[in-house]
Amino acid sequence: FYSSFIKNGKSYIVLQDLTFGMKKPSILDLKMGTTTLDPESHNPVKKIYMHHKDKRSTTSSLGLRVAGCRIYDKMTGEYTVIDNKKGSKLTPSALLSTLSLFLLNNRSLNKKLCRYYLNRLLLLHGWFETETRAHFLGSSLFFAYDGDSLDSDTKDGTLPAQLAMIDFAHVKIDEGRDEGYLFGLESLIACLKNLLQL
């Protein structure tokens, strides 16, 4: 969400393009939390489907799953694509491999990019530890970087990368912390720390 405005009596929202200015964006959408099921859903078929999807994917075991991924390989000029269907079938070790592949640059781990995302995730984790009302069901973390210019130095030393929370259609106000989202963040932080130690 970027802003909102009213034109001719109608309300509109403006969404930010997190890949704006990127020539060859690599993106990763991670669905966060140990469940994506909205408990207030009145559709019994959807409840059963979402429950099974959560159980057979890494949603229940890691608190996150790959909802989509598109990774640019600068050496070949090609993209590797993992859609939602493939992402929901990844095992925990395959999810770690996907995360590793996403953070590769010219066939080696881009530690600067990995640290950038790790630092952002640690800040987000700190916020979730103290937030005791909002629960983000079906929300995602969206990672993006420019695969074309990632290894180029920018004038101000920043990376051509983004990390944002997206998909807020099922945010609920409830008592207590969002333990499912926190668990997913902890799993993701552990994965990045492990990759940095390799």
Disulfide bonds with the S-S distance in Angstrom:
none
